[in-house]
């Protein structure tokens, strides 16, 4: 097993990429803190892990509150004595022009998408140092590398995650703490559905977007989770400070637009 004996914290683990990653980590032997603000969805994640004979603990947390994040990390240490992996995955999206955005909306995006990452890393680093190292993974986006229409605050937050990742890879490298960023493309999550809509109209919008993806298929949360597993396991022992793009080839070309068949 790739993560045997490891303790992992996954934020935003109640659904989507977070849930898929928490389950994937547990299947590879990790004991997992399932951290999320939504109890019912997170308990479903814990149940899925336990049904697969894994070990998990739900911790209710608002990742933008330092007291909650401190409690989350301490819960892992109290339960299992260590923290080896932190996956800062929790995030929110806002689709709104900059001139219509309120100050509180901007602040909330930055709090959940950027401040929470800072807080998580701040509180796990002392434990990882004592353990002799660890792996930190931050969720960016294809918006970490390029602009996206209609989401200026979200894109700014994901750009910040990209450079925070690179900077911390330098600061923490001598402690044998690796810091990487995973950048998903068009992934079939509730966030995507909320962004593009449900029903026939939503499907049409997704299909139009996939015409720009060379592989031509929407990613599943499990597709991204497999890449996340690589980045937190010893398979990537020599890898730190990278932006790992999982996007079906979307960012590979400046021009690509081929309608899907059928």
Secondary structure, 3 states (H helix, E strand, C coil): CCCCCCEEEEECCCCHHHHHHHHHHHHCCCEEEEEECCHHHHHHHHHHHHHCCCEEEEEECCCCCHHHHHHHHHHHHHHHCCCCEEEECCCCCCCCCHHHCCHHHHHHHHHHHHHHHHHHHHHHHHHHHHHCCEEEEEECCHHHCCCCCCCHHHHHHHHHHHHHHHHHHHHHHHHCEEEEEEEECCECCHHHHHHHCCHHHHHHHHHHHHCCCCCCCCECHHHHHHHHHHHHCHHHCCCCCCEEEECCCHHHCCCCCCCCCC
